[in-house]
Amino acid sequence: MKIVAVVPAKAQSRRCPAKNFRPLGGRPLWQWTVDAALGSKYVSEIIVTTDAPDAQMRSMALAEQITIRDRGADLCEHGVSAVEAVRDAIMGVRLDAVLMLLPSAPFRTAADIDAVVKRWHELGEQVAVVTVSPCQQITRKLRRVSVASGILVHMPEAEHVLSNGAAQIATLDYFQRGVTGFWRPGPVYPHRLSAKAGLDIDDEGDWAVALHYAGEQEDDRAP
């Protein structure tokens, strides 16, 4: 089975400007995710879709057999989802399953990716598996998961978790049938990550947490 990992890494973001290209622990943020994908035993191919490939990305593309796909300006506008960029990136690519890895989740590891894919295989591959994290507060990323079945649901008695972009996988057919990629037509199963592995950098507060996890004291961002 050919599983293609897609890393959507546009240059700009509103709440945390240029986060995907900021250095964290000596590496640009996007590289944390690419390195994790390279270490996965299940990933057959890696595609980075971006509007601003830097020298490090081009160098890795030559050395590590990753593919850089141009992300047009229309796919970088505010409100355009990462799923739309992934759809564009895989056009014409032969694959069986899509694995979306957002660069905003730098502390997810190759082992985490493999655990997600393994769970997806065990569930029969006709579902989507997405990563979630412990929920500490009400947020727009809030989801609920049924304690009984493990399926993500919207019942008030269910356990609260946060969806994140660390890893989301589905067959190509499943992915193409749903407008939201991994969240329809269902069912959707969660794979729990620790707070660190599931950190999804969305704003400057999240970036400060990432710096702490990376052991940095100051914000060493690119000019």
ABEGO torsion letter per residue (X at the ends): XBBBBBBBBBABBAABBGAAABBBGGBBAAAAAAAAAAABAABABBBBBBABBBAAAAAAAAAAGBBBBBBBAAAABBGBBAAAAAAAAABGBBBABBBBBBAABAABBAAAAAAAAAAAAAAGGABBBBBBBBBABBBAABBBBBAAAGBBBABAABBBBBBBAABBBBBAAAAAABAAGAAOAOBBBBBBBBAAAABBBABAAAAAAAAAAAGBABBBBBX
